[in-house]
């Protein structure tokens, strides 16, 4: 299992990276020199923090070149938003059970 994160996300969210490692994933900051996408012009934007577009391109390339890798679209599509909604509803129920409420 591989995870590609924009370099800024990779550095700003170490706990996500730790959880992904815990579940057996390799987490690679994007832009990465491991992908053909970047090797075509490795001098392009040196020190770039990356972008969503570069991360998606690298993730699709990784999935297309490994039989054991799949690509799932991310954060704003219906299946992800539905998943996040269910998590939110479950959280509200669990907090109500212990008489705690989130600060809004």
C-alpha distance (Angstrom), angle and dihedral (degrees) to the residues before:
residue distance angle dihedral
X1 . . .
X2 3.78 . .
X3 3.77 131.8 .
X4 3.77 123.7 -163.3
X5 3.77 117.6 -162.4
X6 3.77 129.7 177.3
X7 3.80 106.7 -101.4
X8 3.81 91.7 -112.4
X9 3.84 91.7 52.0
X10 3.80 90.0 45.3
X11 3.82 90.7 56.6
X12 3.82 98.3 37.8
X13 3.82 98.8 49.7
X14 3.83 109.1 46.4
X15 3.81 93.7 157.7
X16 3.81 92.7 61.6
X17 3.79 89.0 50.3
X18 3.84 90.3 49.7
X19 3.81 92.1 51.8
X20 3.79 91.7 48.0
X21 3.82 89.6 51.2
X22 3.81 89.8 47.9
X23 3.83 89.7 57.2
X24 3.81 92.0 48.6
X25 3.80 102.1 -97.4
X26 3.77 127.2 141.6
X27 3.80 108.4 -134.3
X28 3.79 115.6 -154.6
X29 3.80 124.2 -174.1
X30 3.78 113.2 -127.2
X31 2.98 132.3 -103.8
X32 3.78 87.0 54.0
X33 3.78 131.5 -178.3
X34 3.82 88.1 -144.5
X35 3.78 93.2 78.6
X36 3.80 129.7 73.4
X37 3.78 88.5 -131.8
X38 3.81 90.6 71.5
X39 3.81 96.8 33.4
X40 3.79 91.0 65.2
X41 3.82 88.9 72.9
X42 3.82 109.7 4.6
X43 3.83 92.0 173.3
X44 3.79 92.2 58.8
X45 3.80 110.7 118.2
X46 3.83 98.5 -16.4
X47 3.80 112.2 -149.5
X48 3.80 91.2 18.6
X49 3.81 114.0 165.7
X50 3.81 86.6 -141.5
X51 3.75 129.9 -125.7
X52 3.77 139.8 -120.9
X53 3.81 89.6 -102.8
X54 3.80 93.3 54.7
X55 3.82 91.9 45.6
X56 3.80 91.9 50.7
X57 3.82 91.9 47.4
X58 3.79 91.2 50.8
X59 3.81 93.2 45.0
X60 3.80 92.1 51.1
X61 3.81 90.4 47.5
X62 3.81 90.4 50.1
X63 3.81 92.1 49.9
X64 3.80 92.5 46.1
X65 3.81 93.1 51.9
X66 3.83 99.7 44.5
X67 3.81 123.2 63.1
X68 3.82 91.6 -154.6
X69 3.82 95.2 52.4
X70 3.80 129.7 84.0
X71 3.78 131.8 -175.3
X72 3.79 122.7 -133.2
X73 3.78 120.2 -169.2
X74 3.75 114.8 -119.2
X75 3.70 151.5 -128.7
X76 3.81 110.5 -24.2
X77 3.78 103.2 42.1
X78 3.80 122.9 105.9
X79 3.80 97.8 -104.7
X80 3.81 92.4 52.2
X81 3.79 94.0 44.3
X82 3.81 89.9 49.5
X83 3.81 90.1 50.7
X84 3.82 90.8 49.7
X85 3.81 90.6 48.4
X86 3.80 92.0 53.3
X87 3.82 90.9 48.6
X88 3.81 89.4 51.0
X89 3.81 92.8 49.7
X90 3.82 91.8 48.1
X91 3.81 90.6 48.5
X92 3.81 92.0 52.4
X93 3.81 90.7 51.1
X94 3.80 92.7 48.3
X95 3.80 92.7 48.1
X96 3.81 90.8 49.4
X97 3.82 89.2 53.5
X98 3.84 90.3 60.1
X99 3.82 93.9 37.2
X100 3.81 94.2 -113.2
X101 3.76 126.1 131.6
X102 3.80 130.8 -166.9
X103 3.77 118.4 -111.0
X104 3.78 108.7 -115.3
